[in-house]
Each structure stands twice: as structure tokens, then as C-alpha cells.
């Protein structure tokens, strides 16, 4: 029997893995294939022979015609007749269906832990996620957990979990779309473009990171200070900064005054005895303008990325914003300029604001969490634009923020109090952020 005819007027976009999955599903539903060959071009075929299949991506007919996110399947088989067998020994039956990938949108919060509770809403929390949702990659029955009773409120566009959620205490869950027992959401920093929802792998070089300006621990309690990109907390620096576990000062500590960060990349070496790499506990932390004021000469970068890691064998700490006013944005282009995402060359994707290197994160136990955990308390005047990425440790978020795009990707995430985040696709694109995207596949025709 011949293979399904294929029109070769369009660019090839039918992939063998799609055909194989379609064939597997059809076989599982009792369809008998006969000498099947996958079409190799699209538009593909519309009239398969008996026992064969057309698999068209994009579809060549119907409402989804030309939609590259959809796959059209047409099956043909001969069926023996029963009542009409005196006149017809068999009839030809054709079945057509279209499956389409639906983009639910960005997730403001992605917890990548695979077991236990990934996302916790507790302490009379009132959570408002504008234009985005939550995603938990844990397979637990309490992957997303509401623990504060009737006083807990979640307003979001959707949430998704590999497991399901625990709504103990009858919280108010104002979420129109709840996706449970779903596939894990892709970590946008563990893939290479142009995959949908992929920001690109972080390939910054430790060796390159420690070159350039080298500073001791930076502690600002009053006055006005302008800082430039480079290494902070180097325990071998002549300033005598001791930043290993047991030190009383983190690589960066701001408890008063006004601190201006010039655009560029800041590398924090190690942690203090609380597990902090960055501490903001008062004052103002803001971003300067490249090439002007104290930020000369120009670095060619239009935002800041703060990386917590370790140079001398100690662990990298967490980010602590406890009070004060913080107004910082991530770069809207890759750093350094011209680097290629997905290559082995040092490259930091755009939109990355806080990054804790998972290879050096302090994951030792501390109380009910980990030493390198982070806590962000965002008051009404705080603006954080970009992504916080701490996949090996936990994040607690408290308070409101003026941000139009702030996303958290962590091992687990806890919300307490009145908290607001925003992250619709248009706003995030404007600040260079490619966030984790929730995709679902459903029959559309």
C-alpha cells in the first residue's frame, strides 16, 4: 500500500517525533496502521489511504489552517459493514482532529522543587498577581498549599502544578484556570532559544567574573555612595574583608544612606554568618545612569545583575531585602554585548536581576529552611524589574511592589502578608524578561 500523498508546496515543518506520538496515540485507540510512513513536508496530505494517516503541522484546513501551534491528524480506515453487507462489504471511514498548544501566559512564580510543598500561601496572605500566575513542579498532593484559613486570598490568572493543591481552611482562591496533574514548567535558564519560554542558559565564567575591579565587603550606613560593577567580598583583597562563614558582614550590606549602583554585573563572593550575600535593611538602593554622574566611563550596560557565588571555596549566600527603598532593573540585553546564548562563551541573558549560582548556593540546613535562603520585603515604593533566580534555595516574598515585571524562580516560594507581583508578557518583554511560560495541549477541532 502506498504512503500518504504529500503536497510539497510549503516549507517542511512536520517533525518525526510528532508523527510518532500521533501514531502511538492512534494505535492505543485501536487504529490498525498499514505500511505507515510519516509525511515529510507541510502542507502535508488530506486524503490518506486506508490504514494510513496525515499529520499536518500547521493544519491545511479548518479553523486552525496555517497555525504553527496546531497539529492536524486525519485517519482513514475500511470498516466491515453489518446491516448493509448485502450491498457493501465495507465502507471507508475518515476521522479528523486538531490539537493545539495553548499559551496560558507567563508565571510570576515558578517553584522547581519536585517533591513536597513548592508554593505556600500563609499568614492571612492577600496575594495579587497581575497578568500572570503560579507554577509548581512538585508532584505532591499539596504542591501548592494554602495554610491560613479564610483569611488567605489568591488573585491570579491561573496556576499549574504537577501534583495538586491543598486548600485547607477554605481560602479565597480567585483563579479562573487551575491546571493540576500537568507537565512540569520549563526552567527558562535551562534551555536554548528559540524554544518558547526560553531565556537562554547562564554561561558566565567564574574566571571572568573575578577579573576587573576587586572590592572588600561594602557596608553603607549613611551618606551617599556610588558603586561600580565588579567583585565584592573578596576575602583575599587587601581591604582584609573576611567573607567566609562566620563573618559578621555580607559582601554587600546597606542599612542607611543612599547607594547608587552603576549599570553592570556585580559578583558577591561568599556570605556572612547568617547566610546573607546581600542585605538591605534601610536607606535607599537605586540604579545609576550609564556614562553619567559617577557611572563613567560607560560600561555599555543598561541595568544591573547581582550574582551570589563563591570564589574561595565558601558558599554563596542569599538576598535579603528587609526594609528601605529599592529601585533596580535588570539589563534589557544580554551581557556582555554581542555574546551568543547557548554557546560556551560567558553570557548572561537579559532580564536577570538576582542570580544565586546553584553550584555554590549554601544549602545547609538552618531552622526550617536553608542557610542561603532569600527574603524580599517590598514596600510600596520598591520597584524590582527582572527575574530573581535561586533554584537551589527558597524565597519568601512579603509586601507590595511597584514593579511591572518581577518574576521569582526558586526551589520553593512562600507568600505572607499583602503581596503584589506583576508580569504580563508585554510588560516583561519591555524590560528584556523571557519568563517561564505555561503551555497546555487541547483538542480544538
C-alpha positions in Angstrom: 0.0 0.0 0.0 1.4 3.4 -0.9 2.3 6.1 1.6 0.1 9.1 2.1 0.5 11.6 -0.7 2.2 14.8 0.3 1.9 18.3 -1.2 5.4 19.8 -1.4 4.3 23.4 -1.9 5.2 24.5 1.7 8.2 24.6 3.9 8.8 21.4 5.8 7.6 21.6 9.4 6.3 18.2 10.2 8.6 16.5 12.7 9.1 12.8 13.0 8.5 12.9 16.8 5.1 14.5 16.2 4.2 11.7 13.8 5.5 9.0 16.2 3.4 10.4 19.0 0.3 10.6 16.8 0.9 7.1 15.6 1.3 5.8 19.2 -1.9 7.5 20.3 -3.9 6.2 17.3 -2.6 2.6 17.9 -3.5 2.8 21.6 -7.1 3.7 20.5 -7.3 0.6 18.2 -6.4 2.1 14.8 -4.7 -0.5 12.6 -1.8 1.0 10.7 -0.7 -0.5 7.4 2.7 0.3 6.0 2.7 3.8 7.6 5.2 6.4 6.5 5.3 9.9 8.1 4.8 12.8 5.8 7.9 14.9 5.5 6.6 18.3 4.3 3.8 20.7 5.2 1.2 21.3 3.9 1.1 17.5 4.1 -1.8 15.4 3.0 -5.6 15.5 3.2 -6.6 12.1 1.7 -4.7 9.2 3.3 -5.2 5.7 2.0 -6.8 3.1 4.2 -4.8 2.3 7.4 -2.8 5.4 6.9 -2.6 8.9 8.4 -2.0 12.5 7.5 -0.2 14.6 10.2 -0.1 18.3 9.2 1.7 21.0 11.2 0.3 23.6 10.6 -3.1 22.3 9.6 -4.2 22.7 6.0 -7.9 23.0 6.6 -10.4 24.2 9.2 -10.3 27.0 11.7 -6.6 26.3 12.6 -5.4 26.4 9.0 -1.9 27.8 9.0 -1.5 27.9 12.8 2.0 26.6 13.6 1.0 25.8 17.2 -1.6 23.2 16.0 -1.3 19.7 14.6 -4.0 18.2 12.3 -4.4 14.5 12.1 -6.5 12.7 9.5 -7.0 8.9 9.8 -8.6 6.6 7.1 -9.7 3.0 7.6 -12.0 0.5 6.0 -14.8 -0.8 8.2 -16.7 -4.0 7.5 -20.5 -3.4 7.3 -23.1 -5.3 9.3 -26.6 -4.5 8.3 -25.6 -3.3 4.8 -23.2 -6.2 4.0 -25.5 -7.5 1.2 -24.8 -4.3 -0.8 -21.4 -3.1 0.6 -18.7 -5.3 2.1 -17.0 -2.3 3.7 -17.1 1.4 4.0 -14.4 4.0 4.2 -14.3 6.0 7.5 -12.3 9.2 7.8 -11.6 10.8 11.1 -10.0 14.3 11.6 -8.9 16.1 14.8 -6.8 19.1 15.6 -4.7 19.5 18.8 -3.4 23.0 19.7 -0.8 24.3 22.1 -2.4 27.0 24.2 -0.2 29.6 25.9 -1.7 30.4 29.3 0.9 33.2 29.8 3.9 33.9 32.0 4.3 32.7 35.5 5.3 35.3 38.1 6.4 32.5 40.4 7.9 29.1 39.4 8.9 26.7 42.1 11.1 23.9 40.7 11.1 21.5 43.6 9.9 18.1 42.6 8.6 16.8 46.0 6.7 18.3 48.9 5.1 21.7 49.0 6.5 24.1 46.4 4.4 27.2 46.9 2.9 28.2 50.3 0.3 31.0 50.9 0.0 31.6 54.6 -0.3 34.1 57.4 -3.5 35.8 56.3 -1.9 36.4 52.9 -3.6 38.6 50.3 -1.8 37.8 47.0 -2.4 39.7 43.8 -0.7 38.5 40.7 -1.4 40.9 37.8 -1.4 39.3 34.4 0.4 36.1 35.4 0.1 33.0 37.5 1.9 30.4 39.7 3.5 27.2 38.7 4.8 24.4 40.9 6.8 21.4 39.6 6.2 19.2 42.6 4.1 16.0 42.2 2.8 16.3 45.8 -0.9 16.5 46.6 -0.1 19.7 48.4 2.3 21.1 45.8 0.5 24.5 46.3 -0.7 24.9 49.9 -3.0 27.4 51.5 -2.4 27.3 55.2 -4.1 30.4 56.7 -7.7 29.6 56.6 -10.4 32.0 55.4 -8.1 35.0 55.5 -5.9 33.7 52.7 -6.7 35.2 49.3 -5.1 34.5 46.0 -6.0 36.5 42.9 -4.2 35.2 39.8 -4.8 34.4 36.1 -4.1 30.7 36.6 -2.0 28.2 38.4 -0.4 25.0 37.4 1.1 22.1 39.3 2.5 18.7 38.5 0.6 17.4 41.5 -2.4 19.2 43.0 -3.2 21.8 45.7 -4.3 21.8 49.3 -7.0 24.3 50.2 -7.3 23.7 53.9 -9.2 26.3 55.8 -11.4 27.4 52.9 -9.2 30.2 51.4 -10.5 32.5 48.7 -8.9 31.2 45.5 -9.9 33.6 42.8 -8.1 31.8 39.9 -10.2 31.0 36.8 -7.8 28.4 35.5 -6.4 25.7 37.7 -4.2 23.1 35.9 -3.4 20.1 38.1 -1.5 16.9 37.3 0.2 18.8 34.5 3.7 18.6 33.0 6.5 20.5 34.7 7.0 24.1 33.5 10.3 24.6 31.7 13.0 26.4 33.6 13.8 29.3 31.1 17.5 29.2 32.1 18.0 25.5 31.4 17.3 25.6 27.6 18.4 27.4 24.5 16.4 29.8 22.3 14.3 29.9 20.2 12.2 27.4 22.3 9.1 29.1 23.5 9.5 30.5 27.1 13.3 30.0 26.9 15.6 32.9 28.1 18.8 31.0 27.4 21.4 29.3 29.6 23.5 31.3 32.0 27.1 30.6 31.0 29.0 33.3 32.8 32.6 32.2 33.6 33.9 32.1 37.2 37.3 33.1 35.9 36.0 36.1 34.0 33.8 37.0 37.0 36.7 37.6 39.3 38.6 39.8 36.9 38.3 43.5 36.9 37.6 45.7 39.9 38.0 43.9 43.2 36.5 45.2 46.4 36.2 44.2 50.0 32.8 43.9 51.8 30.8 47.0 51.1 28.9 48.4 54.1 27.0 51.6 53.8 25.2 53.1 56.9 24.8 56.8 55.9 25.6 59.3 53.3 25.7 58.9 49.5 27.8 56.2 47.8 28.2 55.2 44.2 29.3 51.7 43.4 30.7 50.3 40.2 30.4 46.7 38.8 32.9 44.2 39.9 33.7 41.6 42.6 32.6 42.4 46.2 33.5 40.5 49.3 36.8 39.0 48.0 38.4 37.6 51.2 41.9 37.8 49.6 41.6 41.6 49.0 44.0 43.9 50.8 41.0 45.5 52.5 41.0 42.5 54.8 37.4 41.5 54.3 36.7 38.1 55.7 33.5 36.9 54.0 33.6 33.2 54.8 31.0 31.5 57.0 31.4 33.2 60.4 32.0 36.7 59.1 29.7 39.4 60.6 29.4 41.2 57.3 27.9 40.1 54.0 29.7 41.1 50.7 27.1 43.9 50.4 25.3 45.5 53.4 23.2 48.6 53.1 21.5 49.8 56.3 21.2 53.6 55.6 22.1 56.4 53.3 21.7 56.4 49.5 23.6 53.8 47.4 23.7 54.1 43.6 24.6 51.0 41.6 26.2 51.8 38.2 24.9 49.6 35.4 26.8 46.3 35.1 27.3 42.9 36.7 28.0 42.7 40.5 29.6 39.5 41.8 29.2 38.7 45.5 31.8 36.4 47.0 30.5 34.3 49.8 28.2 35.0 52.8 28.1 36.3 56.3 27.3 34.2 59.4 23.5 34.5 58.6 23.9 33.2 55.1 23.5 36.7 53.5 25.3 37.8 50.3 23.2 41.0 50.0 21.5 42.8 52.9 19.3 45.9 52.5 17.9 47.0 55.9 17.2 50.7 55.5 18.2 53.6 53.3 17.8 53.7 49.5 19.3 51.4 46.9 18.9 52.8 43.4 20.4 52.4 39.9 22.6 55.0 38.2 22.7 56.0 34.6 25.5 54.5 32.4 28.0 57.0 31.3 26.9 59.9 33.5 27.4 61.1 37.1 29.6 58.7 39.0 29.0 56.0 36.4 31.8 56.9 34.0 33.3 55.6 31.8 30.4 53.8 30.2 30.1 50.1 30.7 27.6 49.7 27.8 25.1 48.0 30.0 21.6 49.5 30.8 20.8 47.6 34.0 22.2 45.6 36.9 22.7 41.9 37.5 23.7 40.8 41.0 25.3 37.3 41.2 25.8 35.5 44.5 28.5 32.9 44.2 31.9 32.0 45.8 35.5 32.4 44.8 37.4 30.8 47.6 35.6 27.6 48.4 32.9 29.1 50.8 29.3 29.0 49.9 27.2 31.7 48.1 24.6 33.4 50.2 21.0 34.6 49.7 19.4 38.0 49.1 17.8 39.8 52.0 15.7 43.0 51.5 14.2 43.7 54.9 13.4 47.4 54.7 14.4 50.5 52.9 13.6 51.5 49.3 15.0 49.5 46.4 14.7 50.6 42.8 16.7 48.5 40.4 16.2 47.0 37.0 17.9 44.1 35.1 19.7 44.7 31.8 17.3 44.6 28.8 20.0 43.0 26.6 22.4 40.1 27.0 25.7 40.7 28.9 28.3 41.2 27.6 27.1 42.8 24.5 27.3 40.5 21.5 27.6 37.2 23.3 25.6 34.2 22.0 23.2 32.5 24.2 23.6 28.7 24.3 27.3 28.9 23.4 30.1 28.1 25.8 31.2 31.7 25.9 30.4 33.7 29.0 26.9 35.1 28.5 24.1 36.3 30.9 20.6 36.5 29.5 18.7 39.8 29.6 16.2 40.4 32.4 18.2 38.6 35.1 18.3 40.8 38.2 19.3 38.5 41.1 21.1 35.2 40.4 22.3 32.7 43.0 24.7 30.3 41.4 23.2 26.9 42.2 26.6 25.3 42.1 27.7 27.4 45.1 24.5 28.1 47.0 24.6 27.4 50.7 22.1 24.6 51.0 23.0 23.6 54.6 20.0 23.3 56.9 19.1 26.3 59.0 16.0 26.2 61.1 13.1 25.3 58.9 14.9 26.2 55.7 18.3 26.5 54.1 21.2 28.9 55.1 21.2 30.5 51.6 17.5 31.3 51.5 16.3 34.7 50.5 13.6 37.0 51.8 12.2 40.0 50.0 10.1 42.6 51.8 8.8 45.0 49.2 7.2 48.2 50.4 5.0 50.4 48.3 8.0 52.4 47.0 10.1 49.4 46.0 10.5 48.6 42.3 12.2 45.4 41.2 12.2 44.8 37.4 13.5 41.5 36.3 14.0 37.9 37.4 15.1 36.5 40.8 16.7 33.1 40.2 17.6 30.9 43.2 16.7 27.4 42.0 18.7 25.6 44.8 17.2 27.6 47.7 13.9 29.0 49.0 12.4 32.5 48.7 9.9 34.3 51.0 8.1 37.3 49.5 6.3 39.8 51.6 4.7 43.1 50.7 3.8 45.3 47.7 5.9 46.4 44.8 5.6 49.0 42.1 7.2 46.6 39.6 5.6 46.0 36.2 7.6 42.7 35.7 9.1 40.9 38.6 9.4 37.1 38.5 10.7 34.6 41.0 12.2 31.2 40.1 13.2 29.3 43.2 13.3 25.8 44.9 10.2 26.8 46.9 8.3 30.1 47.3 6.3 31.3 50.4 3.9 34.3 50.4 2.9 36.0 53.6 1.0 39.3 54.2 -0.3 41.6 51.5 1.8 40.9 48.4 1.6 42.1 44.8 3.5 40.9 41.7 3.0 41.7 38.1 4.3 40.0 34.9 2.2 40.1 31.8 4.0 39.3 28.6 4.0 42.8 27.1 5.4 44.4 30.3 8.1 41.7 30.7 9.2 42.0 27.1 9.6 45.7 27.5 12.2 45.1 30.3 14.0 42.2 28.5 12.5 39.4 30.5 11.7 36.0 29.0 9.8 34.2 31.8 8.6 30.7 32.3 5.6 30.0 30.1 2.7 27.6 30.9 1.7 25.6 27.8 -1.3 23.2 27.6 -2.4 21.0 24.7 -6.1 20.5 24.0 -8.3 19.4 21.1 -9.6 22.5 19.3 -11.4 20.8 16.3 
